[in-house]
Structures are given as structure tokens and as C-alpha cells.
Amino acid sequence: MREDNLIATIFAPLAGEPGVRFDDDCAHVPAAYLAKGAVVTMDTLVAGVHFFADDAPDLVAKKALRVNLSDLAAKAARPLGYLLSLALPKNHDAAWVRQFAAGLAGDQAEYDFALWGGDTVATPGPLTVTITAIGEPAVPGGLLRSGARIGDVIFVTGTIGDGALGLKVVTKTRFRDTLEAQDVSMLADRYHLPRPRLGFLEPIVDHITAAMDVSDGLALDLSRLARASGCAARLKAATVPLSPAGRRAVDSDPSLLNIVLSGGDDYEILFTAPPSAASAIVAHGSATGCSATAIGTMDDGEGLHIVDAEGRPITLENAGYQHL
Amino acid sequence: MREDNLIATIFAPLAGEPGVRFDDDCAHVPAAYLAKGAVVTMDTLVAGVHFFADDAPDLVAKKALRVNLSDLAAKAARPLGYLLSLALPKNHDAAWVRQFAAGLAGDQAEYDFALWGGDTVATPGPLTVTITAIGEPAVPGGLLRSGARIGDVIFVTGTIGDGALGLKVVTKTRFRDTLEAQDVSMLADRYHLPRPRLGFLEPIVDHITAAMDVSDGLALDLSRLARASGCAARLKAATVPLSPAGRRAVDSDPSLLNIVLSGGDDYEILFTAPPSAASAIVAHGSATGCSATAIGTMDDGEGLHIVDAEGRPITLENAGYQHL
């Protein structure tokens, strides 16, 4: 299948935004879409590194989109459009590409945004997907990871560790015997399909001093937030929210806490706010069905300090996922 | 070298746009930058496919940027910023990345735009560079390839075929014996380093009915413009502008005309305008030092029809570069 056909028959129908004039190699985005400025982000997924070559194509598409949407969510930005680069091995087949496009279409409908352009190329290497997502910020200038202040409370949305535990399920290195089938299924699903927390921050954005998404492990990402903000972060490990399946996994093997805190693939929002806003933030979480849990405080000093329920330091075996 | 270090030490200094708040995984672009809307484009280059693995890293960086800038130029858009995805083989070294970044820095200064963000990942495959460039359009809604009308004159900027002939030079399959050293050098340079025609269209934009850049070969790209516009294109091969080196190459071997017309890597602008504007357009080319040459007309019907100096049909051996 040649590029013109691929674009025309499979990807062009995804470029459905009526106000955006799609022209194969460029998209024209009207000023009205960008009246509040833009938040832009880009993430690349490589087969065999960030997903498995035999993963379902629609799930690969959704993961590639959602890791970007998670970045937008953590900046209180609403997705507007995206560009897609697809580097395909020579032996790709059209059925794979069609299923991939079906995954894109599903998430475009789910999250109300559209394809704005991109590129398709051949590669002698593994299938590689790069997405650039463009969003509309809720506040001018948006949120940064660098605004946390000493004394701020550290929050995360949802639950931590499910994606990393799910990877152990998917690779069959853990849990097939020790967890119930429904826990295994839930964790694997959380690994395959991030749930970007779009819309969560907007109603509470005035309280928030710093925010980023958790993608490379809570420990590493929190240490980045602390460094960018010029403070230390004190993380209370016992307060980190776990799903019921994650809780049962850690209860069955306490050493898994290391994977929970450093494993990555969470795609939750990590953010800070002053203590005066804490109860409003927790109430917002309860009201929306996406919990916000206080997991520590920003302190004077530098670095990440993890403590257990008795306040004793915990040292992780590794510091999180580094891409290189 | 780990990702945090790579970003901090090599790429962060490239994110120098003072108005854009750079936050590693997202950039916040103020509304003032986007008051005219935006033109967005994305291109991927794969080592061994779009460049040679042993090409100079700074030239790889510049080529990756310039193929995108060429898309913006063909839409009368001024570059504002870009996002970079770099997928690096495991054995990459920091010296390569530093030279690559130096190439980016050079072109940022040359074209006055800045890095807005991106991603760096490891790949078991070849080095792969994806760039998303964002530009400010000179006219609301921008230019499309689909606006050509029957009777319009077809123009190209600069000269055609140098990049494709340069590839033959670089791969040593031609010319080492038959062309002078300075011609060999000029053609190789044109292959390695596109010259995006930024700013060319803006003063004449009111005349232009359709525009796109020539990247996959004049014949294929003109056939795309014709199809998008719902007309036929009649290309007079003898009027296609050649550089002195390109002219000498074709004179020495007339069969090379096929490569000139279908080889790709031109990064010139292909555009159409009504005959009444033709003399103003040619005069604009002369005044700016970047020629605009009439190479044919849009006709009733469909498809691309190439004719020689006597009006006889010419059939190409292949239709241009297809990415897949």
C-alpha cells in the first residue's frame, strides 16, 4: 500500500475537524481555536520498548494518544488536535493499519479532538509512533512542574502502581498464580490503556502550584517536580493510593511496593497545593469519582525523601523509568 | 547518558524562546504567538531511509528541521517553534547528540525560531528523528494545494533536480567522472541541505491559488496538486528550471531528466496563479534572488501530462518517491 492510498483511505477520514483545513502535509488551525494560547506535547512509542509488537493495534493507537493526553491533562489543557507520525516496518499489513486507525477514531470520539496531520514513512526498524498533541489551556500560561512551594501538600489522582504491576502480569513474570483472575485482568488493562485525567484540574486550577503527569514512576517524577521547584519532597509511602487489586498484590508480597513507587505507566496527575486548599481538593476528587489523595509535603532542602508509616526512610531499588 | 541529563545539558539550552514556558514534557505557547492561527506540520526522517547513518549529525538535524520549514514556506507561514522526537539506538554517543544539537542551534539562529519540547527515547532500530513545526500563517486559513483553477499558470521556485542528482553523487553511482568537482560538490550539498523558501510567498500571496512544497519529486507532487484541485496539470519539461550543474548533468546524459522530474528532495515551492499575475510573480522572483519559473498550466481533465519542447508526451519511468 502506497503512502497516498494509506493517507486517503485510512487516515484522511480521521481529520474531521470542520474548522481545521487539512492539506496532507500541513494543517491550518484557525486563530479562534488558539485564543487562549496552546499547550503542546510530543511522545514517541517504539515497538518492543514501550509496547509489545503483538499488542492489539487499536490499543497501541490509544496508548500513543493517551500518553500525550495525560500530559495535557496535567497542564489543565483540553485536547484540540494531534499530529501522527507512523514509521512502519516494510512487512506491515493494511489490516494492522486499519485497526490502528480504528483505535485512533475511538479515542477521537471519546475525547473530542481530531487528527490534524502527520507523516507515514517506512523503517527497517520496529514500528514507531510519535504523536504531537495540542491543547487549549484552562489558564493563560498553564501549569508548570516548577511552582511548588515549601509546605505545599503533594497529591496524586486515582491509584498508583497498577500500570507497573500490569506489566508484570502481561509479561507473565508475576501474579498468574497468586492473584484472582479479575485482579489480573484489571492490572493488565491498566497497563495497556491509560486513563488520562482530562478535566480533573480545571475546577481547582486556582489552587494548584505545580503539576505534571506520572509516567516514569511516582518516585522519579516527584523528584523531578521537587528539583524543578527548588524544594525537597517528603513522600509518605503508606498514603500512596492503591487500587484494590494493587493492594492485594502488595499485601501478598510487600517487596512489590518498590514496583508501585518506581515502575511507571501510571498516567495519573501529580500536583501540589497549599494546605488551605487540601479539603476542597479532596472533596473535588470525591465529587468527580476520580480521587485526589494527599501523599506528602514539599519541604525545605532538596531531593526525594520516602518514609514509611512510622516515618523511617525507605530506599528504592531503582529511581524509575529512564528513557535512555 | 540518561534522559534527564540529555535534556538538561544538551537540549534545554535550545528552548530559548522567552515567551514560551518550557516544562520538559509540555510547552505553553501564549495566545499572542497564535493570534493569526497556526500552520502545523510533521515529518520523520529514518537513518538508512531518509539520510545515511554516517551523515554529519549537524546536517541530519538541519535536514530534519528544513523539510518541515519547507512545508511552512509553501503555506506562506513563518516558523515559530518546533517539537523534536529523537529515537536513539542503544549505542548512541553523547558526541553525536551534541553535534546534532549544534545543527539545531544553527538553524534556530538562521530561521529565528526555537525548540518548544519533545521526547527522547531508546530504539533497537535505526536513529529516527521526528519534528513537528508550528508556524504563523501570512493569511488566515493559509494556502492549500487544492485551490488551483483551470487556466492557472504553474510555477516552481529555484531549480529542480539538484537534490535527486546530489543523491546520485553521494552514493557515487554517477558523475564522479563526468562532472567537474564544483558541480559534484554543489549537487551533494543540495541533497544534504535543503533551502526552505521561507518568506518567498508572503509578498505575492494574494495571487496564489494553490501551493505545496516539492519533496517527493516534481511529477508526483504536481499530480497531487492537480488531483486535489480537480484539474489536470500540463507540465512543459523543457521549461523546468535547472541549476548550471543540473543542466550540465542532463546535457551529458539526457536520460537523467527522469531523475530530475521524479527524484525528490527539491524542497522548492510548487504553486499556481492566474495568468494575469504571472509577470508580477516572475518579477518578484528576480527581485528576491529566488527565481519563480512558469513550468506549465492547469487544464480541464485530470492527471499529469508531461510534454517536451515540441509538445509530445513524455512518460516517466517512475512517478516519484513514495514513502511506503
Interface residues (C-beta under 8 A of the other chain):
Chain A: M1 R2 E3 D4 L6 R21 D23 D24 D25 C26 A27 H28 V29 P30 A31 A32 Y33 L34 A35 K36 G37 A38 V39 V40 T41 M42 D43 T44 L45 V46 G48 V49 H50 D71 L72 A74 K75 A77 L83 L84 S85 A87 L88 W116 G117 G118 D119 T120 V121 A122 T123 P124 G125 P126 T128 T130 T132 I134 P137 P140 G141 G142 L144 R145 S146 M212 D213 S215 R224 A228 Q322 H323 L324
Chain B: M1 R2 E3 D4 L6 R21 D23 D24 D25 C26 A27 H28 V29 P30 A31 A32 Y33 L34 A35 K36 G37 A38 V39 V40 T41 M42 D43 T44 L45 V46 G48 V49 H50 D71 L72 A74 K75 A77 L83 L84 S85 A87 L88 W116 G117 G118 D119 T120 V121 A122 T123 P124 G125 P126 T128 T130 T132 I134 P137 P140 G141 G142 L144 R145 S146 M212 D213 S215 R224 A228 Q322 H323 L324
